[in-house]
Amino acid sequence: MQEFTPIPLGTAIPDSPHAVSCSLPTMAAVRGYEEKDPAVVARLTTGYPRFVIHPFARRLAAVLSERAQVRGRKLWLASSERMAAGLLAHLRAAGPQGKGAAPFKGEGVHGVTHPESAELALRAKLYLQNIGGFISSREAEDRLAAIGAGPVPHAEETVAGDAAAQVLGCLRPMFAGTGEGDLMLANSGMNAVHAAFRAVNLVQARRGRTAWVQLGWLYLDTIAILRKFTASRGDYIHVPDVMDLAGLGRLFAERGATIAGVMAEVPTNPLVQTPDVAALSELCRRHSVTLVLDPSLASAFSVDCLPHADLVVTSLTKYTGNEGDVIAGLVAVNPAGPDAKALRRGVAAEVEAPYPRDLARLASQIRNTRAVLDRIEENTPKVAAFLSAHPRVASTHWALEARSRDNYLRISRSPSSTGGMISFTLRGKLEPFYDALRLPKGPSFGMRTTLICPFMYLAHYDMVTTPAGRAELTANGLNPDLLRLCVGIEPVDDIIAALGEALGAG
């Protein structure tokens, strides 16, 4: 029997300087991570790249600041000159204090500096986090080595030749009917979402359509994009129940002429709910509303939603980057959509290209996606069945749960193509269970490694820790103590044994 041994706080998952997760083995560590407790932060070797500024990026910013004699100012390094320009405009729009922000360029890297200010720093970080604008950890590593401020880049398996073509070659069969230019790679899944959002706005604003509909509870940065970057507060519309197409129909009857797009996840994160995608698509087409679908939770290798969407956005960090050490994303344009040409042009103008070394690393892993998913999807129903039957588990959510099973099966590539995500809640307290559990614990999902986290604490800590926030979560069907488990490729008996042990201890 394979032994899952607890992973010390802050340890990278996997063991790579470019790991996308890190161990948060106790609820005290989770709270310390969210509250920036120095004792916890000091032990973090890495973190999810859009949330934790990578050590290589921090080191590069410090070196460049010193060389440029940028004293008394904060330097943010961006993924491109265009991204830096967007950040600069965002900071300057913050009012008088933002006027001190200035562009930065050094050693081929672009960024923005501003006077030391906690408020400006938070505004800058959230902007880069929300839309995927941080410099790549591999680019920072390469830049440090090039200027003699860092070691030789980490040795890892990559591919030679045109990595982008190899990645797209693996993806194209998942998007039948697409041609040259319909699939566009992004530096992260969130940048893919943002590029699609911007492209739709460019097309629809000319028609007087500026409102967006969020269908269900979505991933936090997708919600942030819709809330922050729609034209006005009234242009953000949340329809909480993904099954409520009748309600959506009434909304369209009332406001359809003003709605630019609908953003939906299939399934949703973290409740793993799937709307009736065909009916949703027909409703959107009837009202000339652009439909953007995100299959990241299960992967485009497990669900086929492009025929129903105008745009598909997805994270390639999940399942395709299954080693857990590279981030990337994809936007797919449905060539049969009414605005395909304009959307293709708009996405191409907005998307941030992945760093070449990231693509070379992704290309070495993506070829294994189907084999990895086969093993994950063999394990997932067994783990879901175990949790559903356990007396200490109050609720279980996964792709084939009863409420949206039929909707999911209509877009799944096969009845067994479920992805690896299971969310569940407990009867009793969260902390004893979580602390006793021997499975790897940290953010992200879609890795070979089984990974669990108290998702609401990591995604919405401000809501979990306030009465008003907890009330809003509850109103949206979200238990603040919900756990998000993504099943890996380990022997399923070992995964179940670890869960059973902790359920007995908690």
C-alpha positions in Angstrom: 0.0 0.0 0.0 1.4 3.4 -1.0 1.8 5.7 2.0 0.7 9.3 1.7 3.0 11.1 4.1 2.3 14.6 5.3 4.1 17.3 3.2 5.8 20.0 5.3 4.4 23.6 5.2 5.5 25.6 2.2 7.0 22.6 0.3 6.5 22.9 -3.5 4.0 20.5 -5.1 5.6 19.0 -7.2 9.3 19.2 -6.4 10.2 21.9 -8.9 11.1 25.6 -8.7 8.2 26.2 -11.1 5.6 24.2 -9.1 2.1 25.6 -9.2 1.1 24.5 -5.7 2.6 24.4 -2.2 1.7 22.5 0.9 -0.7 24.0 3.4 -1.0 21.0 5.7 -3.2 22.5 8.5 -6.0 24.9 8.8 -3.7 27.1 10.9 -1.4 27.2 7.9 -4.2 28.1 5.6 -5.3 31.0 7.8 -1.7 32.1 8.1 -1.2 32.0 4.4 -4.3 34.2 3.8 -3.5 36.6 6.6 0.2 36.9 5.5 1.4 35.6 8.9 5.2 36.1 8.7 5.8 32.7 10.3 3.9 31.0 7.5 5.0 33.2 4.6 8.6 32.7 5.5 8.3 29.0 4.9 6.6 29.2 1.4 9.0 28.1 -1.3 6.4 28.9 -4.0 2.7 29.3 -4.5 0.1 29.4 -7.2 1.8 31.7 -9.7 -1.0 34.3 -10.1 -1.4 34.7 -6.4 2.1 34.4 -5.0 4.8 36.4 -6.7 7.4 33.8 -7.6 10.8 34.0 -5.8 12.5 34.4 -9.2 10.3 37.3 -10.1 10.9 38.9 -6.6 14.6 38.5 -7.0 14.7 39.9 -10.5 12.6 42.9 -9.4 15.0 43.6 -6.5 18.1 43.3 -8.8 16.6 45.6 -11.5 15.4 48.1 -8.9 18.9 48.3 -7.5 20.5 48.6 -10.9 18.1 51.3 -12.0 18.4 53.0 -8.6 14.6 52.9 -8.2 14.6 53.6 -4.5 11.5 54.2 -2.4 9.3 52.7 -5.1 7.6 49.4 -5.8 8.4 47.6 -9.0 6.0 45.2 -10.7 7.3 43.1 -13.6 4.7 42.2 -16.3 4.5 39.6 -18.9 4.9 42.1 -21.8 5.1 45.7 -22.7 1.4 45.8 -23.5 0.6 44.3 -20.1 2.8 46.8 -18.4 1.0 49.6 -20.2 -2.4 48.3 -19.1 -1.2 48.1 -15.5 0.1 51.7 -15.7 -3.3 52.9 -17.0 -5.1 51.0 -14.2 -2.9 52.5 -11.5 -3.2 56.0 -12.9 -7.0 55.6 -12.9 -6.8 55.2 -9.1 -6.9 58.9 -8.4 -4.2 61.4 -7.4 -1.9 58.8 -5.7 -1.9 56.7 -8.9 -0.4 59.6 -10.9 3.0 58.8 -9.5 3.1 55.4 -11.3 5.6 55.2 -14.1 6.7 52.7 -16.8 9.8 50.7 -16.3 12.1 48.9 -18.8 15.3 47.1 -18.0 17.2 44.0 -19.3 14.4 43.4 -21.8 11.7 43.3 -19.1 8.8 45.7 -18.8 7.0 46.8 -15.7 5.6 49.6 -13.7 6.9 51.4 -10.6 4.9 53.4 -8.1 5.5 55.2 -4.8 5.4 52.8 -1.8 1.7 52.5 -1.0 -0.2 49.5 0.3 -3.3 50.5 -1.5 -1.5 50.9 -4.9 0.4 47.7 -4.4 -2.9 45.8 -3.8 -4.5 47.4 -6.8 -1.5 46.4 -9.0 -1.3 42.8 -7.6 -5.0 42.2 -8.1 -4.9 43.5 -11.7 -2.0 41.2 -12.6 -3.6 38.3 -10.7 -7.0 38.7 -12.2 -5.9 38.9 -15.9 -2.7 36.8 -15.8 -0.1 39.6 -16.2 2.8 38.5 -14.0 6.2 37.7 -15.6 6.6 34.0 -16.1 8.8 32.3 -13.5 10.8 30.7 -16.3 11.4 34.1 -17.9 12.5 35.6 -14.6 14.8 32.6 -14.1 16.3 33.1 -17.5 16.7 36.8 -17.1 18.5 36.3 -13.7 20.9 33.9 -15.3 21.5 36.2 -18.3 22.6 39.1 -16.0 24.6 36.9 -13.7 22.2 37.2 -10.8 20.9 33.7 -10.7 22.0 30.1 -11.3 21.8 28.1 -14.5 18.1 27.5 -15.2 16.5 24.4 -13.7 17.0 21.2 -15.8 13.7 19.7 -17.0 12.2 17.7 -19.8 11.1 19.9 -22.7 10.7 19.5 -26.5 12.8 20.8 -29.3 11.3 22.6 -32.3 8.1 24.5 -32.6 6.5 23.9 -29.2 3.4 26.0 -29.9 2.7 23.9 -33.0 3.1 20.7 -31.0 0.7 21.9 -28.3 -1.9 23.0 -30.8 -1.5 19.8 -32.7 -2.5 17.9 -29.5 -5.4 20.3 -28.8 -6.9 20.6 -32.3 -8.7 17.2 -32.3 -10.6 18.4 -29.2 -12.0 21.3 -31.2 -13.4 19.8 -34.4 -13.8 22.1 -37.3 -11.3 24.7 -36.2 -8.8 26.0 -38.6 -5.7 28.2 -38.7 -6.0 31.0 -36.2 -9.1 29.6 -34.3 -7.0 28.3 -31.4 -4.9 30.8 -29.5 -2.5 30.0 -26.7 -2.4 32.3 -23.6 0.1 32.6 -20.8 -2.6 31.4 -18.3 -6.2 30.4 -18.2 -7.3 33.7 -16.7 -5.6 35.6 -19.5 -7.6 33.5 -21.9 -10.8 34.5 -20.0 -9.8 38.2 -20.1 -8.8 38.1 -23.8 -12.2 36.6 -24.6 -14.0 39.1 -22.5 -12.2 42.0 -24.1 -12.8 40.6 -27.6 -16.5 40.2 -27.0 -16.7 43.7 -25.7 -15.1 45.1 -28.8 -17.7 43.4 -31.0 -20.8 44.0 -28.9 -20.2 47.5 -27.6 -20.7 48.8 -31.1 -24.2 47.4 -30.9 -25.0 49.1 -27.6 -24.4 45.8 -25.7 -22.3 46.2 -22.6 -23.9 43.9 -19.9 -22.5 40.5 -18.9 -24.2 37.6 -17.3 -22.4 35.4 -14.8 -24.2 32.0 -14.8 -23.7 30.3 -11.4 -20.8 30.8 -9.0 -17.6 30.9 -11.0 -13.9 30.9 -10.3 -13.0 34.0 -8.2 -10.9 35.8 -10.9 -13.5 35.2 -13.6 -16.0 36.9 -11.2 -13.5 39.7 -10.6 -13.1 40.3 -14.4 -16.9 40.6 -14.8 -17.4 42.8 -11.7 -14.4 45.1 -12.3 -14.2 45.5 -16.1 -17.8 45.7 -17.2 -18.8 49.2 -18.4 -20.8 50.0 -15.2 -22.0 48.4 -12.0 -25.4 47.7 -13.6 -23.8 45.8 -16.4 -22.7 43.0 -14.2 -25.6 40.5 -13.8 -25.4 37.3 -11.7 -27.8 34.5 -12.3 -27.0 32.2 -9.3 -28.7 28.9 -10.4 -27.1 27.4 -13.5 -30.3 25.3 -14.0 -32.6 28.3 -14.1 -32.8 28.8 -17.8 -36.4 30.0 -17.4 -35.1 32.8 -15.3 -32.4 33.5 -17.8 -35.0 33.6 -20.5 -37.0 36.2 -18.6 -33.9 38.3 -18.1 -33.1 38.1 -21.8 -36.7 39.1 -22.7 -36.3 42.2 -20.5 -32.6 43.2 -21.2 -31.5 41.0 -24.1 -30.8 44.0 -26.4 -28.2 45.2 -23.9 -26.4 42.0 -23.0 -23.0 41.4 -24.6 -22.2 38.0 -23.3 -22.8 35.1 -20.9 -19.9 33.5 -19.0 -20.4 30.0 -17.8 -18.2 27.1 -16.6 -19.1 23.6 -17.6 -19.0 22.3 -14.9 -18.8 25.1 -12.4 -16.0 25.6 -9.9 -16.4 24.5 -7.1 -19.9 23.0 -7.1 -19.3 21.0 -10.3 -22.7 21.9 -11.8 -23.5 21.8 -15.5 -26.2 23.8 -17.2 -28.2 22.5 -20.2 -25.6 23.8 -22.6 -27.5 23.2 -25.8 -30.6 25.1 -24.4 -28.3 27.9 -23.1 -26.6 28.1 -26.5 -30.0 28.3 -28.4 -31.2 31.1 -26.0 -28.0 33.1 -26.5 -28.2 32.7 -30.3 -31.8 33.8 -30.4 -30.9 37.0 -28.5 -27.6 37.6 -30.3 -25.7 37.2 -27.0 -22.1 35.8 -27.2 -21.7 32.6 -25.2 -18.3 32.0 -23.5 -17.8 28.5 -22.0 -15.0 27.4 -19.7 -14.5 23.6 -19.4 -11.3 23.9 -17.2 -12.8 21.9 -14.3 -13.1 18.7 -16.4 -10.8 19.7 -19.3 -11.5 20.0 -23.0 -10.3 16.5 -23.3 -13.3 15.3 -21.3 -16.1 17.6 -22.5 -16.9 19.0 -26.0 -18.6 22.4 -25.8 -17.2 24.3 -28.8 -20.3 23.4 -31.0 -22.5 25.3 -28.5 -20.2 28.3 -27.7 -18.9 31.3 -29.6 -15.7 31.1 -27.6 -14.2 28.4 -25.3 -11.7 29.5 -22.8 -9.7 26.9 -20.7 -6.8 26.6 -18.4 -4.0 24.3 -19.8 -2.4 24.3 -16.4 -5.0 21.7 -15.5 -4.8 18.2 -16.8 -2.6 19.1 -19.8 0.2 20.5 -17.6 -0.3 17.5 -15.5 3.1 17.5 -13.8 1.9 20.7 -12.0 4.8 23.0 -13.0 3.6 25.1 -15.9 0.7 27.5 -16.4 -0.9 28.3 -19.8 -4.4 28.8 -21.3 -6.3 28.6 -24.5 -9.0 30.5 -26.4 -10.9 28.6 -29.1 -13.1 30.5 -31.6 -16.1 28.6 -33.0 -15.6 29.2 -36.8 -19.3 28.7 -37.3 -20.2 31.5 -34.9 -21.8 34.7 -36.3 -19.0 36.9 -35.1 -16.1 34.4 -35.6 -13.9 36.7 -37.7 -14.2 39.7 -35.4 -13.7 37.6 -32.3 -10.7 35.9 -33.8 -9.2 39.3 -34.5 -10.1 40.6 -31.1 -8.7 37.7 -29.1 -5.4 37.8 -31.1 -5.0 41.5 -30.2 -5.6 40.9 -26.5 -4.1 37.5 -25.5 -0.7 37.3 -23.8 1.5 34.7 -25.5 3.1 32.1 -23.3 6.8 32.3 -22.6 8.7 29.9 -25.0 10.2 27.8 -22.2 6.8 27.4 -20.7 5.4 26.2 -24.0 8.4 23.8 -24.4 7.6 22.4 -21.0 3.9 22.1 -21.7 4.5 20.4 -25.0 6.5 17.6 -23.2 3.4 16.9 -20.9 0.4 17.5 -23.1 1.0 14.4 -25.1 0.2 12.4 -22.0 -3.1 14.1 -21.2 -5.4 11.4 -22.4 -3.5 8.6 -20.6 -3.4 10.7 -17.3 -7.1 11.5 -17.5 -7.9 7.9 -18.1 -6.3 7.0 -14.8 -7.8 9.9 -13.0 -11.3 9.2 -14.4 -11.0 5.5 -13.4 -10.4 6.6 -9.8 -12.9 9.5 -9.5 -16.2 7.6 -9.5 -14.9 5.2 -6.8 -13.8 8.1 -4.6 -17.1 9.9 -5.2 -19.0 6.8 -4.2 -17.0 6.3 -1.1 -17.5 9.9 0.0 -21.2 9.9 -0.9 -21.8 6.8 1.3 -19.7 7.9 4.3 -21.9 9.0 7.3 -19.5 11.9 8.1 -19.9 13.4 4.6 -22.9 15.8 4.4 -22.8 16.5 0.6 -20.8 15.4 -2.4 -20.6 17.2 -5.7 -19.0 15.8 -8.9 -19.7 15.7 -12.6 -22.3 12.9 -12.5 -24.3 13.9 -9.4 -28.0 13.6 -10.0 -29.0 17.2 -10.4 -26.9 17.9 -13.5 -25.8 14.5 -14.5 -27.8 14.4 -17.8 -26.6 17.9 -18.7 -23.0 16.8 -18.2 -23.4 13.6 -20.2 -24.7 15.5 -23.2 -21.4 17.3 -23.6 -19.0 14.6 -22.2 -16.8 12.8 -24.7 -17.8 9.5 -23.1 -19.8 8.4 -20.0 -16.6 8.0 -18.1 -15.1 11.3 -19.1 -15.7 13.0 -15.7 -12.6 14.9 -14.9 -11.2 14.5 -11.4 -13.0 17.1 -9.3 -15.1 16.2 -6.3 -16.3 18.8 -3.8 -17.7 17.8 -0.5 -18.8 19.0 3.0 -18.6 17.4 6.3 -20.9 16.7 9.2 -18.9 18.2 12.0 -15.9 20.4 12.1 -13.5 20.9 9.2 -10.3 21.5 11.1 -9.8 18.0 12.7 -10.4 16.3 9.4 -8.2 18.5 7.4 -5.3 18.5 9.8 -5.4 14.7 10.1 -5.6 14.0 6.4 -2.4 12.7 4.8 -3.2 13.6 1.2 -1.3 16.5 -0.4 -3.0 19.7 0.5 -2.6 22.9 -1.5 -4.1 25.1 -4.3 -4.6 24.1 -7.9 -6.0 20.8 -9.4 -5.7 18.6 -12.5 -2.3 17.1 -11.6 -1.1 13.6 -11.5 -1.0 14.1 -7.7 -4.2 14.0 -5.7 -4.7 17.5 -4.2 -7.2 18.8 -1.7 -7.9 22.2 -0.2 -10.5 24.1 1.8 -11.4 26.0 -1.3 -13.5 28.8 0.1 -10.8 29.7 2.5 -8.3 30.0 -0.3 -10.6 31.6 -2.9 -12.8 33.8 -0.7 -11.2 34.3 2.7 -12.7 37.7 3.1 -16.1 36.2 2.8 -15.5 33.1 4.9 -14.3 35.3 7.8 -17.2 37.8 7.9 -20.9 37.2 8.8 -22.0 39.1 5.6 -19.6 37.1 3.4 -20.7 33.7 4.9 -24.3 34.7 4.4 -23.7 35.5 0.7 -21.9 32.2 0.2 -24.7 30.3 1.9 -27.3 32.2 -0.3 -25.4 30.9 -3.3 -25.4 27.3 -2.1 -21.8 27.4 -1.0 -20.8 26.0 2.4 -17.8 28.0 3.7 -16.2 24.8 4.8 -16.5 23.1 1.5 -13.5 21.0 0.5 -12.3 20.6 -3.1 -10.6 17.4 -3.9 -9.0 16.6 -7.3 -8.3 12.9 -7.7 -4.9 11.9 -9.0 -3.4 8.8 -10.6 -2.3 7.1 -7.3 -3.9 3.7 -6.5 -7.5 4.5 -5.6 -7.4 2.2 -2.5 -4.7 4.4 -1.1 -6.7 7.6 -1.7 -9.8 6.2 -0.2 -7.8 4.8 2.8 -6.3 8.2 3.5 -9.8 9.9 3.4 -11.3 7.2 5.6 -8.6 7.5 8.2 -9.1 11.3 8.4 -12.9 10.9 8.5 -12.5 8.5 11.4 -10.1 10.8 13.2 -12.1 14.0 12.7 
